[in-house]
Amino acid sequence: MSLAGLCIILAFVQLAATLPWMLAFDIRQRPLWKKWSTWGIGILACAGVGLVAGWYLDTSADEIFLARVGRVYASILHLQLAADLFVGVFALLLIFWPKGGAVALSAFREGIRQPMFWLLGGIAFLLIGASPFVPYFTFGEDLKMVKELGYALTMLAAAAFAVIAASMSVSEEIEGRTAVTLMSKPVSRRQFLLGKFGGILMAALFMTAFLGWFLVWVVLFGSGYIRLPGQQDPPDPQWVVDLSKNLFPASIAADLVRGMLLWTDDVVLMLPGLVIGFCQAMVFLAISLALATRLPVVVNWSICLAVYYLGHLTPILSEVSRTGSNAANRLVFFIAQLFDTLLPGLDLFDVGTAVIREAPLPPLEYNLYAFNVSLYAVVYTAIALLFGLILFEDRDLA
């Protein structure tokens, strides 16, 4: 009975998580949510699905199978809540910032409809999925390479899309004179530029969230596929075991809850690396958006690519030329320090050093580092956007 009751509750949770994004699609067409029959059918369907699922899981009462079912359910709920997040953010923007929110929603829709969005996301998806099957010859450390490649591909796909979308969207609207039409309405240049930034940023977050969700599954698969002979599965985290047993003592429902908590633990472990990668994409989006107010698309892409290479090369140049005493070393050191001051410190966004360690970083220190990097990215993004607003204010749109 505890398992059946839990399944009914989980079915209702899934229905509640489905409502926001379904209403976002349905509210302008056929308001089915206003009909009592729709709610009645939904409640009966959840109760029926919960009872059938509880009966089926009770007949296959294997703790490994129940934990896997719980993990799958939690992953689906993860996607539902991610969709609800986007619906909630745009709903709040349209309420508290209607003009800029409308520009952001339009930029988000335009971004996810572009073929480049699905091309970059699809390439990253395929490469991440193929990463466990590549032999790395790392003597049992292949899983770390899978994680590092997954983080890098997720960041590169989101950053490349952000740069391409920002440069094309703003430049085409300015050169095509559609920006003049927007400015003729009560939409200021600040609302236009910040709305574009918010919409493209949410599209990049959409790509990062989906690729990060897929990366969790790839790492779970790789942990079993790349396992060495005689190597055992790592034990479940103690907090997962204790919490599941405390919620459902002496019941097989604890195994289902344990699977859901294991997915939560997997996502929490992956989250700092994904946040750091997304912050790097946010910084490049702000740089590309600021450049797009004055420069054409090709020049914008070239400068962003140069910033990417110089941002990663500057720390190396600084260390190499620091100890030299001749004029050439001093000149290289001066240029490296100048680039280090003006360009973003991209070495801060490298999560590879945290992945390839012998022992994993303490979670508290890792999360604190991700928080500090996020603050740095927000400050640099604000400076780049301020620079873009200054350039855009004097731009002749006519």
DOTOR-853584 format. One record per residue (C-alpha): x, y, z; residue in one letter. Coordinates in steps of 0.001 Angstrom, whole numbers, plus 524288, in hexadecimal, padded with zeros to 5 digits. Example, Ala and Ser with C-alpha at 12.3 -4.5 7.8 and 13.67 -1.06 7.14 Angstrom:
2
8300C7EE6C81E78A;835667FBDC81BE4S;
//
This chain:
398
800008000080000M;80B358094D802CDS;8109F806EA7F52BL;8034D8091B7EEC8A;80127815917F693G;80EAB81A7E7F2F0L;80C2D817BD7E47FC;7FF4481F2C7E500I;8061082AD37EB56I;810E382A757E128L;806C482A227D642A;800568365A7DBB4F;80DA383CE77DD06V;81044839E67CEBBQ;8030683FA27CAF8L;805AC84BF37D2E0A;8130884D7A7CC6DA;80CC884BF67BEFCT;80280856907C0D4L;80AD6863157BF8EP;810EB860467B25EW;80484859EA7AD24M;7FCBB866057B0F0L;806E486E7A7AA28A;803D18676E79D63F;7F5408661A79FA0D;7F102872BE7A5E7I;7EFE687A6779915R;7E95886F8879188Q;7DFB48672579912R;7DECD869CF7A7A4P;7DC6A85BA77AB8BL;7E12885E697B941W;7D488865F87BBDDK;7CC25859C57BA2BK;7C939851697C61FW;7C8C1845427BDB3S;7D7168471B7BA22T;7DAF4847AA7C872W;7D29D83BC77CB90G;7D89F833CF7C0AEI;7E630837E37C4FFG;7E3C8834147D328I;7DE00826E57CF7AL;7E913824547C5F7A;7F3588274A7D059C;7ECB281E747DA33A;7EB908137A7D031G;7F98A814D57CB85V;7FE5E815137D992G;7F6E4808BF7DD3BL;7FB4B8014E7D126V;8096C8059F7D2FDA;80907801E47E15CG;803997F46B7DE38W;80D9C7F20F7D37DY;8191E7F67E7DBBFL;814547EE407E717D;8143E7E2107DE7FT;822517E51C7DA32S;827247E8667E7C1A;835AA7E8917E4BCD;83D547F3527EB76E;8463F7F5CC7DFBDI;83AAB7F69C7D65BF;833187FF9B7DF7EL;83EDE8088B7E10AA;8404B809647D23AR;831DC80C937D0ADV;83338817347DAF6G;83EE381CD47D3C2R;8378481D207C6D5V;82BCE823947CD37Y;8346282DEC7D398A;83B1A830B47C68FS;82DEF832C77BFD5I;8298D83B957CAF6L;8366B842D07C94EH;832E68461F7BB35L;8253484A457BF26Q;82A47853787C9A3L;8343F859197C020A;8294485C3B7B696A;8217E862577C1C4D;82D3F86AD97C501L;82D68870DA7B76AF;81EB9873117B79FV;81F98879777C507G;82AF1882547C16AV;82455887A67B541F;81772889267BC7FA;81E2C8916F7C6DDL;82552899617BC86L;818AD89C787B56DL;812628A0B17C23BI;81D318A9167C80DF;824718AD327BB8EW;81A4A8AC367B0B1P;8219A8B30F7A5ABK;82ED18ACE17A803G;8285189FEC7AB35G;8215789FFF79E1CA;82E548A25879729V;8349C8976E79F37A;829A788DDB79C27L;82A9A8910F78DB4S;8397088F3D78DE6A;837F4882417951DF;82E2D87D2478B34R;8368F881CA77FFEE;8428987B6978606G;83CE786DDE7883CI;836C686DE477AA7R;843B88704B773DBQ;849BF8648B76D09P;856CF8684D77328M;85123865CA780BCF;84D49857D677D5DW;859928557E77553L;862CF8594C78053L;85A868528178A92G;8597C8464178233G;8681E8459D77FB8I;86B088473C78E35A;8609B83D0C79166F;866A78330B78839L;874928359A78CC1L;870C98349379B16I;86976828007984CG;8752C8224379129A;87F308264C79B72S;87E3A819D27A3DCP;881948114C79821F;88E438186C794E6V;89A9E811BC79A48P;8A27281BE37A1D1Y;8AD5C812F77A6CEF;8AD37819857B42CT;8AF0180D257BC5AF;8A19E80CD77C297G;89EE581B877C24CE;8969C81BA17B5E9D;88A878200A7BD56L;8917282C967C133K;8943B82F387B2DEM;885DC82D027AFC9V;88209837187BA03K;88C1D840F77B575E;8881983F8A7A732L;879C88408C7AAEAG;87BE684D3F7B247Y;8842A852D87A740A;87A6F84F3A79C8CL;86EF58549D7A44DT;87606861807A66FM;87AED862AD79869L;86DA285FE379264A;866C8869E979B07A;87179874317991EA;872138725578A5DA;863528736A7893DF;8630187F8C791D7A;86D638866F789B8V;86709882DF77CB7I;8593F886417811DA;85D188933C78748A;8653B897DD77BD3S;85B2E8940077193M;84F0F8987F778DAS;853988A63477C80V;85B578A8D377006S;850618A46076713E;846468AC8376E3FE;84ECF8B89A76D80I;852E58B6BE75F63E;845528B26A75B29G;83F378BE8C76164R;835D98B6597698CT;83BF28BC66775ADA;836BC8C99B7710FV;828F68C4147718ET;82B1F8BF4477F67L;830C98CC47783D0M;825258D37C77DFES;81CE68CC6778822K;81EB38CF15796B3P;82A608C5D179769V;837298CC2579B58S;844698C7FF79688R;847BA8C2FC7A404R;83BA58BA5C7A44DQ;83E988B5877969FF;84CB68B1B179970L;84A4A8ABF27A6F9L;83E508A4B87A1F5G;8467289EAE79722K;850A689AC57A12BF;8468E894897AA24G;83FD888CE779F53G;84C5C8877E7995EI;851A38847C7A6F0L;8457E87C7C7AA02M;847048753079D1DA;8552C872087A0B1A;8508786DAC7AE1EL;84681864E87A786F;8516985E4779FCCM;85A2085D2F7ABD6T;84F3A8575D7B415A;84BDC84CE17AA25F;859F2849467A72AL;85CEA849007B5C2G;8515883FD77B80AW;8565D836FF7AD4EF;8643A8379C7B2C5L;85F71832397BFCAV;859FB826407B8C0W;8666A824B57B0B8V;86EC8824DE7BD09V;865D081AE67C374L;866E78122D7B78EF;8758E814407B6B7G;87796810967C4F4S;8729B802F77C1B8G;877B5801CB7B3DEY;885B4806137B6B7I;886BC7FE387C345R;893467F6787C4C1L;892AA7E7C07C774P;890027E5427D5C7G;88C717F3767D86FQ;880577F52A7E0E4Q;875E97FF947E06BD;8785B80AD67E9D3P;86F7B80A7D7F5C4P;8638C8132B7F630D;8653F81FF87FD93P;861DF81E4080BCAQ;858228296F80BE1W;85076822D1800EEV;84FA4815ED8084FV;84BF781C5E81540D;8419F8256480F77L;83AFF81AB08077ES;83A828119481345K;8355E81C4981C22N;82A6B81FD5812B3L;82603811D381050F;82B55808CE81AD9P;829B97FA3681859A;823687FC8E80B04S;827747F9FC7FCFAI;8232F807ED7F9E6A;8303180C0F7FFEDA;837518064A7F427D;82F3480EA57EAD4L;8321881AD47F2D0V;84066817017F35CR;841138172D7E482G;83B18824CE7E42CM;844BC829AA7EE4CL;850058238E7E6CCL;84C2D82B7C7DAC9W;84BD2837A07E35AT;8597A834817E84CD;85E6B8328C7DA56D;858DC83FA67D5FBV;85E6C846CC7E1C8V;86BF9841517DEDEL;86B21845A77D097M;8650A852F17D337L;8712985B077D6DDP;87849857537CA50G;86C5585A787C212L;86A918678C7C8F1V;878C586B2F7C664I;8778F8678C7B802G;86AF386F357B695F;8716087B2B7BCBDC;87BCD87AC07B22EQ;8712087A5D7A7C4A;86A98886087AE6FM;8772E88DE87ADECV;878FC88B4F79F62F;86ABF88EB979CE7L;86CB689C097A340A;8793189E7E79B6DI;872CE89A8F78E9BS;866B08A2B67916DL;86EDF8AEBD79462A;876B68AD01787E5L;86A718AA9577FC7A;865D48B87A78229T;870F68BD92779A5R;877738B27777224L;872998A918767A6P;870C489A9D76A16V;87DA98955F764ACV;885F189F3A76C1FV;87E4B89C3D77879N;880E988DAB7773FW;88F5D89010774A0S;89105898AA780A0I;889C888F0F7896DC;89255883FE7846DL;89E8888C217870EA;8999688F38794C5V;8978D880AE79726Y;8A56687D0E7931CY;8ABFA888A3799C2L;8A40F886AA7A62AG;8A948878D17A751H;8B70787C6D7A2C1L;8B9368885B7AB69T;8BBD6881017B853P;8C5F08788A7B16AI;8CCC18845A7AB6AL;8CCF388B197B8A3S;8D36A87F8C7BF59E;8DD4D87D437B47AV;8E1A788B777B34DS;8E13688EC57C1D4R;8EF0488A1F7C4FDT;8F60588F917B904G;8FE5889BD97BA10S;9009A89F6D7ABC9N;8F8A28A95B7A42AA;8F0F089F3179C7CA;8EC3B8985F7A8D3N;8E8798A53E7AF18R;8E0BB8A91D7A301L;8D9B689BF37A298V;8D6DC89CE87B120F;8D1598AAA37AF83F;8C87E8A66E7A44EI;8C43389A5E7ABDCA;8C0C48A2C97B7B8Q;8B95F8AC387AEEFL;8B1628A1277A90EF;8AF5B89B747B69AD;8A9958A8687BB15T;8A0B88AAC67AF6EL;89CAC89D057AB7EL;894E5893747B3D7P;89CDB889DA7BBD4G;8988587D9D7B4C4L;8A1948751E7BCE7D;897F3877297C815L;88D8086FF27C04EF;895B1863B87BE34D;88FBF858587C5CDV;8995684E677C084G;8A28A8500B7CC14T;8975384D097D558A;89368840D07CDC3V;8A0A083A517CBD8I;8A4DF83AFE7DA0AR;8A89A82EA37E14BE;89E74831837EBC1A;89253839917E8CCP;8917A8474C7EE0EL;8898E849347FA80P;87BB884CE17F653P;87B5B859277FEADL;8880B85E897F908E;8840185B0F7EB22Y;876CB861B77EC8EN;87D3186D9B7F2B1L;886B386E757E748Y;87B6186D767DD96A;87475878697E4EEF;880858812B7E45BN;8824C87E857D5D2V;873EF881BF7D3B3S;875B088ED77DA84L;8818B891CC7D20DY;879D888E337C5C8A;86E67896D27C9D0V;8775E8A27E7CC45V;87E978A0CF7BF52Y;871A089EEE7B82ET;86C448AB657BE2FA;8785A8B2F37B9D8I;8776F8AD8E7ABFBA;868E88B0B57AB33L;86B568BE787B048L;8759B8C0447A5B8F;86BDF8BB3E79BA0G;861468C48A7A06FL;86AA88D00E79F1EI;86DE78CC1379134L;85F9C8C9D878DCAF;85AE98D6EF792F6E;862B38DE5078894D;85FBB8D4E077D7ER;857FC8DAE97725BD;84D648D0ED76F55L;847D88D857763D3A;
//
